[in-house]
Amino acid sequence: MKRSISRVAMAVALAMGATGMVAVAAPAEAAKKKGSSGEYSKEFIAVYQPISAKVDAGDTAVAAELPGLTATVKSPDEMLAAGQLIYNVGAKTSDQALQYQGVKMMADSGKLPEENVGKIYLAAGQLGYNAKDYATARSYLQKAQPLMPNDPQVPALIAETYVAEGQFVQALDLIEKSMETSRAAGQPIPDTTPFRGLAIAANNGLNDQAFKWATYVLESSPRPEYRGEAYKVLSALSPFNKEEELDLLRLMARNDGLTVRQQYMAYLQGADSRRRPAEVKSVIDMGIADGVLDGSSAIVSEELNSAKGRMAQTLKEIDTDSKNPSSGNEAMAIADVYLGYGKAAQAETLYNKAISMGVTDKAAAMTGLGIAQADQGKFAEAKSTFQQITTGNRSTLAKLWIAYVDSKTAG
């Protein structure tokens, strides 16, 4: 299934600064100092000098003369000087084809000052990408990468060259490796990076990858619109069973992630007004307040009436049963209902009891325990609880809950 996701706009700005150029000695001056056996031939200087003078005087109508200049280029120094001049003409006339030609000549000359090599390679990659010369652009960017290891735009643009060629898996692998490198170096990962990965995967039918990248987005403390898109992907591509999905929907409800009717209806079905009436009522109230659910619709009003009719009796029953549950499974069922009533402290007690009594699904009980702790603002305890869930689908859920808990304690 191919899903549409808002794409992140990619700004391709030249990397060479305000002037865009490196310092190169004027060929005519260099020839005077070094004589005719220097790096610049008389033929090159004879063509270069009048063009350069015109450009210095503000005359940029020299494009037709540039092929004559390139025809005289024989040495690396001439390649560098000609490339700079051609780039200057392109920059002043907003001609990206000339800019690309010039910067490639500079990059290929082998004569760049050491401190400028990475920037010129990056500029060549950027202009090559704009020119849709993706393979060549990538070759320059790959040369720039070891010279600019802390510049995130280099791997990001390499990835975009792969995307442009339809090599989506290679692009995602590269973005993921760049995130790992940044993480290992203690550098922050902007939320735009995992969101770009999510967009690439979701827009191109890579569902397994999309689910993974949606989790990466949520772990990046994303802006609200990115978080909403990530939750849409998670709920649409969910590999979870009914009870696991309910805990995902609980997370979404707490993190402003319920945004469409389908999500609310899935929550109502999973919670079940016969088992968790207070939770169903709470979800319906939220959906109506957000303008997503229509309280007058038959199915919503029926669910709401059913929940209201069950609430008082259900609370009375669990208050009685909670005093002496017969098994870990019963203790967990009671805890789950308490959670829906917003009675997080009571839920925490019962989840702990369920675990100590040997509940069948310990990971589910641990998930509920962590949620109950988070609902009380006991974020450190909640994180510790979620970190103990390390296998199966619930380990993925636990990571999402940890991201939520971390967001509550950040900054």
GIJO-V862233 format. One record per residue. N is the residue number from 0. RES is the residue in three letters. PSI is psi in degrees with one decimal (* if undefined). Layout:
BEGIN
n->N res->RES psi->PSI
n->N res->RES psi->PSI
END
This chain:
BEGIN
n->0 res->MET psi->133.2
n->1 res->LYS psi->123.2
n->2 res->ARG psi->149.2
n->3 res->SER psi->132.0
n->4 res->ILE psi->143.3
n->5 res->SER psi->127.8
n->6 res->ARG psi->150.2
n->7 res->VAL psi->124.7
n->8 res->ALA psi->132.8
n->9 res->MET psi->114.9
n->10 res->ALA psi->122.4
n->11 res->VAL psi->95.6
n->12 res->ALA psi->142.0
n->13 res->LEU psi->144.5
n->14 res->ALA psi->6.7
n->15 res->MET psi->10.6
n->16 res->GLY psi->-170.2
n->17 res->ALA psi->-44.9
n->18 res->THR psi->-26.4
n->19 res->GLY psi->4.8
n->20 res->MET psi->161.2
n->21 res->VAL psi->158.5
n->22 res->ALA psi->124.5
n->23 res->VAL psi->132.8
n->24 res->ALA psi->138.5
n->25 res->ALA psi->130.7
n->26 res->PRO psi->-40.6
n->27 res->ALA psi->-43.3
n->28 res->GLU psi->-41.3
n->29 res->ALA psi->-38.2
n->30 res->ALA psi->-36.3
n->31 res->LYS psi->-38.4
n->32 res->LYS psi->-34.9
n->33 res->LYS psi->-11.2
n->34 res->GLY psi->-179.4
n->35 res->SER psi->-15.9
n->36 res->SER psi->9.6
n->37 res->GLY psi->-165.1
n->38 res->GLU psi->-14.0
n->39 res->TYR psi->127.4
n->40 res->SER psi->161.1
n->41 res->LYS psi->-37.0
n->42 res->GLU psi->-42.1
n->43 res->PHE psi->-47.7
n->44 res->ILE psi->-37.3
n->45 res->ALA psi->-31.5
n->46 res->VAL psi->-40.3
n->47 res->TYR psi->-45.4
n->48 res->GLN psi->-47.8
n->49 res->PRO psi->-34.4
n->50 res->ILE psi->-44.9
n->51 res->SER psi->-40.8
n->52 res->ALA psi->-40.6
n->53 res->LYS psi->-43.6
n->54 res->VAL psi->-42.3
n->55 res->ASP psi->-32.4
n->56 res->ALA psi->0.4
n->57 res->GLY psi->3.7
n->58 res->ASP psi->109.9
n->59 res->THR psi->9.0
n->60 res->ALA psi->54.7
n->61 res->VAL psi->8.8
n->62 res->ALA psi->-36.2
n->63 res->ALA psi->-21.1
n->64 res->GLU psi->-13.6
n->65 res->LEU psi->-36.9
n->66 res->PRO psi->-33.9
n->67 res->GLY psi->-34.2
n->68 res->LEU psi->-48.8
n->69 res->THR psi->-27.2
n->70 res->ALA psi->-21.2
n->71 res->THR psi->-6.6
n->72 res->VAL psi->122.2
n->73 res->LYS psi->-32.1
n->74 res->SER psi->161.1
n->75 res->PRO psi->-37.4
n->76 res->ASP psi->-40.2
n->77 res->GLU psi->-37.5
n->78 res->MET psi->-42.3
n->79 res->LEU psi->-47.2
n->80 res->ALA psi->-43.3
n->81 res->ALA psi->-40.7
n->82 res->GLY psi->-41.4
n->83 res->GLN psi->-43.2
n->84 res->LEU psi->-43.4
n->85 res->ILE psi->-41.5
n->86 res->TYR psi->-42.5
n->87 res->ASN psi->-43.7
n->88 res->VAL psi->-43.4
n->89 res->GLY psi->-39.4
n->90 res->ALA psi->-41.3
n->91 res->LYS psi->-22.4
n->92 res->THR psi->5.0
n->93 res->SER psi->35.2
n->94 res->ASP psi->100.5
n->95 res->GLN psi->-25.7
n->96 res->ALA psi->-42.6
n->97 res->LEU psi->-39.3
n->98 res->GLN psi->-44.0
n->99 res->TYR psi->-44.1
n->100 res->GLN psi->-45.8
n->101 res->GLY psi->-44.4
n->102 res->VAL psi->-31.9
n->103 res->LYS psi->-40.4
n->104 res->MET psi->-42.3
n->105 res->MET psi->-45.7
n->106 res->ALA psi->-35.9
n->107 res->ASP psi->-6.3
n->108 res->SER psi->-28.3
n->109 res->GLY psi->10.6
n->110 res->LYS psi->11.2
n->111 res->LEU psi->142.9
n->112 res->PRO psi->141.3
n->113 res->GLU psi->-38.9
n->114 res->GLU psi->-11.6
n->115 res->ASN psi->-8.5
n->116 res->VAL psi->-49.8
n->117 res->GLY psi->-42.9
n->118 res->LYS psi->-38.7
n->119 res->ILE psi->-41.1
n->120 res->TYR psi->-43.2
n->121 res->LEU psi->-43.9
n->122 res->ALA psi->-40.8
n->123 res->ALA psi->-39.7
n->124 res->GLY psi->-41.3
n->125 res->GLN psi->-46.6
n->126 res->LEU psi->-35.1
n->127 res->GLY psi->-39.7
n->128 res->TYR psi->-45.1
n->129 res->ASN psi->-32.2
n->130 res->ALA psi->1.7
n->131 res->LYS psi->25.1
n->132 res->ASP psi->68.7
n->133 res->TYR psi->-42.7
n->134 res->ALA psi->-43.0
n->135 res->THR psi->-42.9
n->136 res->ALA psi->-44.3
n->137 res->ARG psi->-37.9
n->138 res->SER psi->-38.4
n->139 res->TYR psi->-41.2
n->140 res->LEU psi->-36.1
n->141 res->GLN psi->-28.3
n->142 res->LYS psi->-33.2
n->143 res->ALA psi->-30.2
n->144 res->GLN psi->-49.1
n->145 res->PRO psi->-19.4
n->146 res->LEU psi->-19.5
n->147 res->MET psi->59.1
n->148 res->PRO psi->-20.0
n->149 res->ASN psi->9.4
n->150 res->ASP psi->107.7
n->151 res->PRO psi->-18.3
n->152 res->GLN psi->-20.0
n->153 res->VAL psi->-58.2
n->154 res->PRO psi->-30.9
n->155 res->ALA psi->-41.2
n->156 res->LEU psi->-33.6
n->157 res->ILE psi->-44.4
n->158 res->ALA psi->-40.0
n->159 res->GLU psi->-30.0
n->160 res->THR psi->-36.4
n->161 res->TYR psi->-42.2
n->162 res->VAL psi->-44.0
n->163 res->ALA psi->-26.0
n->164 res->GLU psi->4.8
n->165 res->GLY psi->14.2
n->166 res->GLN psi->72.5
n->167 res->PHE psi->-38.5
n->168 res->VAL psi->-41.8
n->169 res->GLN psi->-39.9
n->170 res->ALA psi->-45.5
n->171 res->LEU psi->-39.2
n->172 res->ASP psi->-40.7
n->173 res->LEU psi->-43.9
n->174 res->ILE psi->-41.6
n->175 res->GLU psi->-41.7
n->176 res->LYS psi->-37.8
n->177 res->SER psi->-34.6
n->178 res->MET psi->-41.0
n->179 res->GLU psi->-40.0
n->180 res->THR psi->-44.7
n->181 res->SER psi->-42.3
n->182 res->ARG psi->-42.7
n->183 res->ALA psi->-29.9
n->184 res->ALA psi->1.7
n->185 res->GLY psi->20.1
n->186 res->GLN psi->142.1
n->187 res->PRO psi->147.3
n->188 res->ILE psi->114.2
n->189 res->PRO psi->148.2
n->190 res->ASP psi->-18.8
n->191 res->THR psi->-28.0
n->192 res->THR psi->-56.8
n->193 res->PRO psi->-29.2
n->194 res->PHE psi->-35.0
n->195 res->ARG psi->-40.6
n->196 res->GLY psi->-42.1
n->197 res->LEU psi->-43.8
n->198 res->ALA psi->-42.5
n->199 res->ILE psi->-47.1
n->200 res->ALA psi->-48.0
n->201 res->ALA psi->-34.0
n->202 res->ASN psi->-10.6
n->203 res->ASN psi->22.6
n->204 res->GLY psi->16.8
n->205 res->LEU psi->77.6
n->206 res->ASN psi->-43.2
n->207 res->ASP psi->-41.8
n->208 res->GLN psi->-39.6
n->209 res->ALA psi->-42.6
n->210 res->PHE psi->-43.9
n->211 res->LYS psi->-44.0
n->212 res->TRP psi->-28.3
n->213 res->ALA psi->-37.9
n->214 res->THR psi->-38.1
n->215 res->TYR psi->-40.5
n->216 res->VAL psi->-47.1
n->217 res->LEU psi->-25.8
n->218 res->GLU psi->-6.7
n->219 res->SER psi->14.1
n->220 res->SER psi->59.8
n->221 res->PRO psi->161.5
n->222 res->ARG psi->157.3
n->223 res->PRO psi->-41.5
n->224 res->GLU psi->-33.5
n->225 res->TYR psi->-41.5
n->226 res->ARG psi->-43.0
n->227 res->GLY psi->-42.0
n->228 res->GLU psi->-40.3
n->229 res->ALA psi->-43.0
n->230 res->TYR psi->-34.9
n->231 res->LYS psi->-42.6
n->232 res->VAL psi->-44.8
n->233 res->LEU psi->-44.5
n->234 res->SER psi->-32.0
n->235 res->ALA psi->-33.6
n->236 res->LEU psi->16.9
n->237 res->SER psi->128.6
n->238 res->PRO psi->7.3
n->239 res->PHE psi->152.5
n->240 res->ASN psi->-179.5
n->241 res->LYS psi->-44.7
n->242 res->GLU psi->-36.3
n->243 res->GLU psi->-42.0
n->244 res->GLU psi->-34.0
n->245 res->LEU psi->-40.6
n->246 res->ASP psi->-28.6
n->247 res->LEU psi->-44.3
n->248 res->LEU psi->-34.2
n->249 res->ARG psi->-41.2
n->250 res->LEU psi->-46.6
n->251 res->MET psi->-40.1
n->252 res->ALA psi->-35.8
n->253 res->ARG psi->-14.4
n->254 res->ASN psi->28.2
n->255 res->ASP psi->36.6
n->256 res->GLY psi->-6.8
n->257 res->LEU psi->109.8
n->258 res->THR psi->-13.7
n->259 res->VAL psi->156.8
n->260 res->ARG psi->-39.3
n->261 res->GLN psi->-38.9
n->262 res->GLN psi->-43.7
n->263 res->TYR psi->-42.5
n->264 res->MET psi->-36.5
n->265 res->ALA psi->-37.4
n->266 res->TYR psi->-45.0
n->267 res->LEU psi->-42.6
n->268 res->GLN psi->-42.0
n->269 res->GLY psi->-38.8
n->270 res->ALA psi->-40.5
n->271 res->ASP psi->107.1
n->272 res->SER psi->-22.0
n->273 res->ARG psi->-27.5
n->274 res->ARG psi->-39.6
n->275 res->ARG psi->64.6
n->276 res->PRO psi->-38.2
n->277 res->ALA psi->-37.8
n->278 res->GLU psi->-40.5
n->279 res->VAL psi->-46.5
n->280 res->LYS psi->-41.5
n->281 res->SER psi->-41.4
n->282 res->VAL psi->-42.3
n->283 res->ILE psi->-43.9
n->284 res->ASP psi->-40.8
n->285 res->MET psi->-44.7
n->286 res->GLY psi->-39.1
n->287 res->ILE psi->-43.4
n->288 res->ALA psi->-34.4
n->289 res->ASP psi->-5.5
n->290 res->GLY psi->15.9
n->291 res->VAL psi->-36.0
n->292 res->LEU psi->145.0
n->293 res->ASP psi->110.4
n->294 res->GLY psi->-18.2
n->295 res->SER psi->-7.2
n->296 res->SER psi->151.0
n->297 res->ALA psi->-47.8
n->298 res->ILE psi->-38.1
n->299 res->VAL psi->-44.8
n->300 res->SER psi->-35.4
n->301 res->GLU psi->-44.7
n->302 res->GLU psi->-40.7
n->303 res->LEU psi->-43.4
n->304 res->ASN psi->-40.2
n->305 res->SER psi->-43.7
n->306 res->ALA psi->-45.6
n->307 res->LYS psi->-38.1
n->308 res->GLY psi->-24.0
n->309 res->ARG psi->-19.1
n->310 res->MET psi->-53.1
n->311 res->ALA psi->-45.1
n->312 res->GLN psi->-40.7
n->313 res->THR psi->-43.0
n->314 res->LEU psi->-40.7
n->315 res->LYS psi->-42.3
n->316 res->GLU psi->-45.3
n->317 res->ILE psi->-29.0
n->318 res->ASP psi->-35.4
n->319 res->THR psi->-48.6
n->320 res->ASP psi->-27.5
n->321 res->SER psi->-19.0
n->322 res->LYS psi->-28.0
n->323 res->ASN psi->67.7
n->324 res->PRO psi->143.9
n->325 res->SER psi->-17.8
n->326 res->SER psi->169.4
n->327 res->GLY psi->-36.5
n->328 res->ASN psi->-39.2
n->329 res->GLU psi->-40.1
n->330 res->ALA psi->-39.6
n->331 res->MET psi->-41.2
n->332 res->ALA psi->-41.1
n->333 res->ILE psi->-44.1
n->334 res->ALA psi->-40.6
n->335 res->ASP psi->-39.3
n->336 res->VAL psi->-42.2
n->337 res->TYR psi->-40.4
n->338 res->LEU psi->-40.9
n->339 res->GLY psi->-26.4
n->340 res->TYR psi->-3.4
n->341 res->GLY psi->14.3
n->342 res->LYS psi->72.7
n->343 res->ALA psi->-36.3
n->344 res->ALA psi->-44.7
n->345 res->GLN psi->-39.6
n->346 res->ALA psi->-42.9
n->347 res->GLU psi->-44.5
n->348 res->THR psi->-45.1
n->349 res->LEU psi->-35.7
n->350 res->TYR psi->-42.1
n->351 res->ASN psi->-39.8
n->352 res->LYS psi->-41.2
n->353 res->ALA psi->-43.3
n->354 res->ILE psi->-43.3
n->355 res->SER psi->-25.7
n->356 res->MET psi->2.7
n->357 res->GLY psi->48.3
n->358 res->VAL psi->146.1
n->359 res->THR psi->-48.9
n->360 res->ASP psi->85.9
n->361 res->LYS psi->-37.8
n->362 res->ALA psi->-37.5
n->363 res->ALA psi->-41.3
n->364 res->ALA psi->-38.6
n->365 res->MET psi->-38.2
n->366 res->THR psi->-47.8
n->367 res->GLY psi->-39.5
n->368 res->LEU psi->-45.8
n->369 res->GLY psi->-39.4
n->370 res->ILE psi->-45.2
n->371 res->ALA psi->-40.2
n->372 res->GLN psi->-42.2
n->373 res->ALA psi->-38.9
n->374 res->ASP psi->-23.4
n->375 res->GLN psi->1.1
n->376 res->GLY psi->13.4
n->377 res->LYS psi->68.2
n->378 res->PHE psi->-37.2
n->379 res->ALA psi->-44.4
n->380 res->GLU psi->-40.7
n->381 res->ALA psi->-45.2
n->382 res->LYS psi->-42.7
n->383 res->SER psi->-39.7
n->384 res->THR psi->-48.0
n->385 res->PHE psi->-33.7
n->386 res->GLN psi->-17.8
n->387 res->GLN psi->-5.8
n->388 res->ILE psi->105.2
n->389 res->THR psi->1.8
n->390 res->THR psi->156.8
n->391 res->GLY psi->-171.3
n->392 res->ASN psi->-31.8
n->393 res->ARG psi->-20.3
n->394 res->SER psi->-35.5
n->395 res->THR psi->-45.4
n->396 res->LEU psi->-42.1
n->397 res->ALA psi->-39.1
n->398 res->LYS psi->-39.4
n->399 res->LEU psi->-41.0
n->400 res->TRP psi->-36.6
n->401 res->ILE psi->-41.4
n->402 res->ALA psi->-39.3
n->403 res->TYR psi->-45.4
n->404 res->VAL psi->-43.0
n->405 res->ASP psi->-38.1
n->406 res->SER psi->-26.6
n->407 res->LYS psi->-19.0
n->408 res->THR psi->-1.8
n->409 res->ALA psi->142.4
n->410 res->GLY psi->*
END
